[in-house]
Amino acid sequence: MFGRLPLHRDAMSGRLRAGYQAPVHRQVNQGMIEANGGSAMSVSCAQSVSVPFRKVVVADDHMLVAQGIERLLMDCFESIVLVSSGEELLDSLRRESPDVVVSDISMPGISGIDVMRQARSEGCLTPFVFLTMHDESSMAAEAIRAGARGYILKSAAGDELVRAINGVMDGQTYVTPTLAANAIVASGRCQYVLTDKQLRILEYVARGLRSKQIAYELGVSVRTIESHKYAIMQELGVHGTLELVRKAELEGLIRH
């Protein structure tokens, strides 16, 4: 839950820090932010002549959540752009690179992690901070392996997002403490070389779809799907579908 936390710019470092104000109870539930009393997420950077950072893009398909994050950061960036899908986020990054991206993972179309992968392949080096409800360390590890600089749970307080952005802008990586240890261990595991299509096939297999159904979904032949499945099994060192799914889940290769 994002608390009502005014942000102050430290006189020595110029970094943001969160100060205390009378608490306002908020609940993040199914992407909804509810405020009891007062205006939602009123935050300010202490009367500074200029804001600390230039531009942030916030990506979340729940508009109330995106607007809540916007209010949390509005006095800390010159420009805040809100987008509601992976495609919109990728289009925004292609137009102009911001200082940082704050993105959900599960969005319509392209996931936040896949957007980051695509952006990296196109030469965009903008740091990504994922703000998500996914509390699995395997998901955090996948994000880190893919190049994320921050991974924060939506249940965290607003000052944690502030700390994460400060750290990321200083060149650090920030992971919610409750996930950090497991994520670091998982991120050190062997990295497998799988194409985007193979990752999609893995997800379909994990959902119980047969090769014929997957072929229909992807518009390819059953032989092509079987060929990809064989290549994936070879890469992961497994010999059957059940073993494949278990190994892929263990390694954080399947997004649910």
Sine and cosine of phi, psi and omega as CSV:
sin_phi,cos_phi,sin_psi,cos_psi,sin_omega,cos_omega
0.00,0.00,0.71,-0.70,0.00,-1.00
-0.99,0.13,0.87,-0.50,0.06,-1.00
-0.99,0.12,0.19,-0.98,0.03,-1.00
-1.00,0.06,1.00,-0.02,-0.18,-0.98
-0.86,-0.51,0.97,-0.22,0.05,-1.00
-0.88,0.48,0.60,-0.80,0.00,-1.00
-0.97,-0.26,0.71,-0.71,-0.02,-1.00
-0.84,-0.54,0.57,-0.82,0.01,-1.00
-1.00,-0.06,0.87,-0.50,-0.04,-1.00
-0.92,0.40,0.74,-0.68,-0.09,-1.00
-0.91,0.41,-0.50,0.87,-0.05,-1.00
-0.99,0.12,-0.74,0.68,-0.13,-0.99
-0.99,-0.16,-0.34,0.94,-0.06,-1.00
0.97,0.23,0.09,1.00,-0.03,-1.00
-1.00,0.04,0.35,-0.94,0.03,-1.00
-0.98,0.21,0.56,-0.83,0.17,-0.98
-0.61,-0.79,0.46,-0.89,-0.05,-1.00
-1.00,-0.10,0.73,-0.69,0.05,-1.00
-0.96,-0.28,0.08,-1.00,-0.06,-1.00
-0.99,-0.16,0.61,-0.79,0.12,-0.99
-0.57,-0.82,0.31,-0.95,-0.01,-1.00
-0.73,0.68,0.79,-0.62,-0.13,-0.99
-0.91,0.41,0.61,-0.79,0.13,-0.99
-0.84,-0.54,0.84,-0.54,-0.08,-1.00
-0.99,0.16,0.79,-0.61,0.00,-1.00
-0.76,-0.65,0.51,-0.86,0.02,-1.00
-0.75,-0.66,0.78,-0.63,0.10,-1.00
-0.99,-0.12,0.90,-0.43,-0.05,-1.00
-0.62,-0.79,0.89,-0.46,-0.05,-1.00
0.82,0.58,0.56,0.83,0.04,-1.00
0.99,0.14,0.15,0.99,-0.01,-1.00
-0.97,-0.23,0.70,-0.72,0.08,-1.00
-0.95,-0.32,0.83,-0.55,-0.01,-1.00
-0.91,-0.42,0.70,-0.71,0.01,-1.00
-0.88,-0.47,0.73,-0.69,0.05,-1.00
-0.97,-0.25,0.99,-0.13,0.02,-1.00
1.00,0.04,0.57,-0.82,0.05,-1.00
0.95,0.31,0.14,-0.99,0.03,-1.00
-0.99,0.15,0.53,-0.85,-0.11,-0.99
-0.94,0.34,0.79,-0.61,0.18,-0.98
0.76,0.65,0.80,0.60,0.07,-1.00
-0.99,0.16,0.91,-0.42,-0.08,-1.00
-0.72,-0.70,0.58,-0.81,0.02,-1.00
-0.62,-0.79,0.53,-0.85,0.14,-0.99
-1.00,-0.05,0.83,-0.56,-0.27,-0.96
-0.78,0.62,1.00,0.01,0.19,-0.98
0.65,0.76,0.65,0.76,0.03,-1.00
-0.99,0.12,0.50,-0.87,-0.02,-1.00
-0.91,0.42,-0.64,0.77,0.01,-1.00
-0.78,-0.63,0.53,-0.85,0.00,-1.00
-0.98,0.22,0.43,-0.90,-0.11,-0.99
-0.91,0.41,-0.62,0.79,-0.12,-0.99
-0.82,-0.57,0.32,-0.95,-0.11,-0.99
-1.00,0.07,-0.88,0.48,-0.15,-0.99
-0.58,-0.81,0.65,-0.76,0.11,-0.99
-0.76,-0.65,0.62,-0.79,0.14,-0.99
-0.95,-0.32,0.81,-0.59,0.01,-1.00
-0.95,-0.31,0.85,-0.53,-0.03,-1.00
-0.88,-0.47,0.90,-0.44,0.05,-1.00
-0.36,-0.93,0.73,-0.68,-0.05,-1.00
-0.99,0.17,-0.11,0.99,0.13,-0.99
-0.99,-0.16,0.95,-0.31,-0.16,-0.99
-0.88,0.47,-0.58,0.81,0.02,-1.00
-0.90,0.44,-0.60,0.80,0.07,-1.00
-0.91,0.41,-0.73,0.68,0.01,-1.00
-0.86,0.51,-0.67,0.74,0.00,-1.00
-0.93,0.38,-0.56,0.83,0.07,-1.00
-0.90,0.43,-0.67,0.74,0.06,-1.00
-0.91,0.42,-0.63,0.78,0.03,-1.00
-0.86,0.51,-0.71,0.70,0.00,-1.00
-0.91,0.42,-0.56,0.83,0.01,-1.00
-0.91,0.41,-0.54,0.84,-0.13,-0.99
-0.93,-0.36,0.03,1.00,-0.19,-0.98
-0.90,0.44,-0.45,0.89,0.02,-1.00
-1.00,-0.07,0.11,0.99,-0.06,-1.00
-0.93,-0.36,-0.17,0.99,0.01,-1.00
-0.72,-0.69,0.58,-0.81,0.07,-1.00
-0.91,0.40,-0.56,0.83,-0.07,-1.00
-0.64,-0.77,0.72,-0.70,0.08,-1.00
-0.82,-0.58,0.84,-0.54,0.01,-1.00
-0.94,-0.35,0.79,-0.61,0.02,-1.00
-0.97,-0.24,0.76,-0.65,0.09,-1.00
-0.76,-0.65,0.38,-0.93,-0.14,-0.99
-0.85,-0.52,0.19,0.98,0.03,-1.00
-0.42,-0.91,0.27,-0.96,0.03,-1.00
-0.89,0.45,-0.62,0.78,0.01,-1.00
-0.89,0.45,-0.68,0.73,0.02,-1.00
-0.90,0.43,-0.63,0.78,0.02,-1.00
-0.89,0.45,-0.72,0.70,0.00,-1.00
-0.90,0.44,-0.66,0.76,0.05,-1.00
-0.88,0.48,-0.66,0.75,-0.01,-1.00
-0.90,0.45,-0.67,0.75,0.00,-1.00
-0.92,0.39,-0.52,0.85,0.03,-1.00
-0.95,0.32,-0.45,0.89,0.02,-1.00
-0.98,0.20,-0.71,0.70,-0.04,-1.00
-0.34,-0.94,0.74,-0.67,-0.01,-1.00
-0.99,0.15,0.84,-0.55,0.06,-1.00
-0.99,0.13,0.03,-1.00,0.08,-1.00
-0.94,0.35,-0.59,0.81,-0.06,-1.00
-0.37,-0.93,0.44,-0.90,0.11,-0.99
-0.91,-0.42,0.75,-0.66,0.15,-0.99
-0.94,-0.35,0.93,-0.37,-0.18,-0.98
-0.73,-0.68,0.57,-0.82,0.22,-0.97
-0.96,0.28,0.23,-0.97,0.06,-1.00
-1.00,-0.08,-0.80,0.61,-0.03,-1.00
-1.00,0.05,0.94,-0.34,0.03,-1.00
-0.66,-0.76,0.30,-0.95,0.05,-1.00
-0.85,0.53,0.64,-0.77,0.03,-1.00
0.97,0.23,-0.86,-0.51,-0.05,-1.00
-0.98,0.22,0.71,-0.70,0.06,-1.00
-0.96,0.29,0.31,-0.95,0.01,-1.00
-0.86,0.51,-0.63,0.77,0.01,-1.00
-0.92,0.40,-0.66,0.75,0.02,-1.00
-0.92,0.39,-0.56,0.83,0.09,-1.00
-0.87,0.49,-0.71,0.71,0.01,-1.00
-0.88,0.48,-0.69,0.72,0.02,-1.00
-0.87,0.50,-0.71,0.70,-0.02,-1.00
-0.90,0.43,-0.68,0.73,0.01,-1.00
-0.88,0.48,-0.66,0.75,0.02,-1.00
-0.89,0.46,-0.66,0.75,-0.01,-1.00
-0.91,0.42,-0.38,0.92,0.02,-1.00
-1.00,-0.10,0.10,1.00,0.09,-1.00
1.00,-0.07,0.11,0.99,0.02,-1.00
-0.99,0.12,0.83,-0.55,-0.05,-1.00
-0.96,-0.29,0.22,0.98,0.01,-1.00
-0.84,0.54,0.78,-0.63,0.01,-1.00
-0.93,0.37,0.63,-0.77,0.03,-1.00
-0.95,-0.30,0.73,-0.68,0.17,-0.99
-0.89,-0.45,0.88,-0.47,-0.01,-1.00
-1.00,-0.03,0.80,-0.60,0.04,-1.00
-0.90,-0.44,0.95,-0.32,-0.27,-0.96
-0.58,-0.81,0.28,-0.96,0.10,-0.99
-1.00,-0.02,-0.13,0.99,-0.01,-1.00
-0.96,0.29,0.95,-0.32,-0.06,-1.00
-0.98,-0.21,0.35,0.94,0.04,-1.00
-1.00,0.07,0.75,-0.67,0.02,-1.00
-0.89,0.46,-0.48,0.88,0.02,-1.00
-0.91,0.42,-0.60,0.80,0.03,-1.00
-0.93,0.37,-0.66,0.75,0.05,-1.00
-0.88,0.47,-0.65,0.76,0.01,-1.00
-0.91,0.42,-0.64,0.77,0.03,-1.00
-0.88,0.48,-0.69,0.73,0.01,-1.00
-0.88,0.47,-0.66,0.75,0.00,-1.00
-0.91,0.41,-0.70,0.71,0.02,-1.00
-0.87,0.49,-0.57,0.82,-0.03,-1.00
-0.97,0.22,-0.20,0.98,0.06,-1.00
0.88,-0.47,0.14,0.99,0.01,-1.00
-0.91,0.42,0.55,-0.84,0.04,-1.00
-0.97,-0.24,-0.20,0.98,0.03,-1.00
-0.47,-0.88,0.56,-0.83,0.03,-1.00
-0.59,-0.81,0.93,-0.38,-0.12,-0.99
-0.76,-0.65,0.63,-0.78,0.05,-1.00
-0.99,0.11,0.59,-0.81,0.01,-1.00
-0.91,0.41,-0.32,0.95,0.03,-1.00
-0.98,0.21,-0.12,0.99,-0.01,-1.00
-0.97,0.24,0.34,-0.94,0.03,-1.00
-0.97,0.26,0.33,-0.95,-0.04,-1.00
-0.87,0.49,-0.52,0.85,-0.04,-1.00
-0.93,0.37,-0.37,0.93,0.05,-1.00
-0.94,0.34,-0.61,0.79,0.07,-1.00
-0.90,0.44,-0.64,0.77,0.04,-1.00
-0.88,0.47,-0.72,0.69,0.02,-1.00
-0.88,0.48,-0.65,0.76,-0.01,-1.00
-0.89,0.46,-0.72,0.69,-0.01,-1.00
-0.90,0.44,-0.68,0.74,0.06,-1.00
-0.84,0.54,-0.73,0.68,-0.02,-1.00
-0.90,0.44,-0.70,0.72,0.00,-1.00
-0.88,0.47,-0.68,0.74,0.01,-1.00
-0.93,0.38,-0.32,0.95,0.09,-1.00
-1.00,-0.04,0.09,1.00,0.04,-1.00
1.00,0.00,0.21,0.98,-0.02,-1.00
-0.99,-0.13,0.15,-0.99,0.12,-0.99
-0.90,-0.43,0.72,-0.69,-0.04,-1.00
-0.84,-0.54,0.77,-0.63,0.09,-1.00
-0.78,-0.62,0.69,-0.73,0.06,-1.00
-0.72,0.69,0.82,-0.58,-0.13,-0.99
-0.77,0.64,-0.60,0.80,-0.03,-1.00
-0.92,0.40,-0.33,0.95,0.00,-1.00
-0.96,-0.30,-0.25,0.97,-0.21,-0.98
-0.86,0.52,-0.77,0.64,-0.09,-1.00
-0.88,0.48,-0.77,0.64,-0.01,-1.00
-0.90,0.43,-0.60,0.80,-0.02,-1.00
-0.91,0.40,-0.63,0.78,0.00,-1.00
-0.91,0.42,-0.68,0.74,0.03,-1.00
-0.88,0.47,-0.73,0.68,-0.03,-1.00
-0.91,0.41,-0.58,0.81,-0.05,-1.00
-0.94,0.35,-0.31,0.95,0.02,-1.00
-1.00,0.08,-0.06,1.00,0.01,-1.00
-0.94,0.33,0.20,-0.98,0.00,-1.00
-0.85,0.53,0.73,-0.68,0.04,-1.00
-1.00,-0.04,0.82,-0.57,-0.05,-1.00
-1.00,-0.07,0.56,-0.83,-0.02,-1.00
-0.99,-0.15,0.99,-0.16,0.02,-1.00
-0.80,-0.61,0.62,-0.79,0.03,-1.00
-0.98,0.22,0.25,-0.97,0.04,-1.00
-0.85,0.52,-0.64,0.77,0.01,-1.00
-0.90,0.43,-0.66,0.75,0.01,-1.00
-0.91,0.42,-0.59,0.81,0.06,-1.00
-0.91,0.42,-0.63,0.78,0.05,-1.00
-0.91,0.41,-0.65,0.76,0.04,-1.00
-0.88,0.47,-0.65,0.76,0.05,-1.00
-0.85,0.53,-0.70,0.71,0.00,-1.00
-0.89,0.45,-0.66,0.75,0.04,-1.00
-0.90,0.43,-0.66,0.75,0.02,-1.00
-0.88,0.47,-0.68,0.74,0.00,-1.00
-0.90,0.44,-0.47,0.89,0.03,-1.00
-0.99,0.13,-0.02,1.00,0.08,-1.00
1.00,-0.04,0.16,0.99,0.00,-1.00
-0.97,0.24,0.62,-0.78,0.07,-1.00
-0.99,0.11,0.23,-0.97,-0.07,-1.00
-0.84,0.54,-0.63,0.77,-0.01,-1.00
-0.90,0.44,-0.65,0.76,0.02,-1.00
-0.93,0.37,-0.66,0.75,0.01,-1.00
-0.90,0.43,-0.66,0.76,0.02,-1.00
-0.87,0.50,-0.65,0.76,0.03,-1.00
-0.90,0.43,-0.69,0.72,-0.02,-1.00
-0.89,0.46,-0.62,0.79,-0.08,-1.00
-0.99,-0.10,-0.11,0.99,0.04,-1.00
0.94,0.35,0.58,0.81,0.03,-1.00
-0.78,-0.63,0.03,-1.00,-0.01,-1.00
-0.99,0.15,0.39,-0.92,0.06,-1.00
-0.88,0.48,-0.60,0.80,0.02,-1.00
-0.88,0.48,-0.62,0.78,0.04,-1.00
-0.89,0.45,-0.68,0.73,0.01,-1.00
-0.89,0.45,-0.70,0.71,0.00,-1.00
-0.89,0.46,-0.61,0.79,0.03,-1.00
-0.90,0.44,-0.68,0.73,0.03,-1.00
-0.91,0.42,-0.68,0.73,0.01,-1.00
-0.86,0.50,-0.67,0.75,0.02,-1.00
-0.89,0.45,-0.68,0.73,0.01,-1.00
-0.90,0.44,-0.63,0.78,0.01,-1.00
-0.91,0.41,-0.69,0.72,0.02,-1.00
-0.88,0.47,-0.64,0.77,0.05,-1.00
-0.89,0.45,-0.68,0.73,-0.01,-1.00
-0.90,0.44,-0.64,0.77,-0.05,-1.00
-1.00,0.00,-0.14,0.99,0.04,-1.00
0.95,0.31,0.63,0.78,0.02,-1.00
-0.84,-0.54,0.16,-0.99,-0.13,-0.99
-0.77,-0.64,0.01,1.00,0.01,-1.00
-0.50,-0.86,0.25,-0.97,-0.08,-1.00
-0.89,0.45,-0.72,0.70,-0.02,-1.00
-0.88,0.47,-0.70,0.72,0.03,-1.00
-0.91,0.42,-0.59,0.81,0.03,-1.00
-0.88,0.47,-0.74,0.68,-0.02,-1.00
-0.90,0.44,-0.70,0.72,0.00,-1.00
-0.88,0.47,-0.70,0.71,-0.02,-1.00
-0.92,0.40,-0.66,0.75,-0.01,-1.00
-0.90,0.44,-0.65,0.76,0.04,-1.00
-0.92,0.40,-0.67,0.74,0.02,-1.00
-0.86,0.50,-0.62,0.78,-0.03,-1.00
-1.00,0.03,0.05,1.00,0.04,-1.00
0.95,0.31,0.46,0.89,-0.03,-1.00
-1.00,-0.01,-0.17,0.99,-0.03,-1.00
-0.92,-0.40,0.80,-0.60,0.05,-1.00
-0.98,-0.21,0.79,-0.61,-0.01,-1.00
-0.99,-0.17,0.00,0.00,0.00,0.00
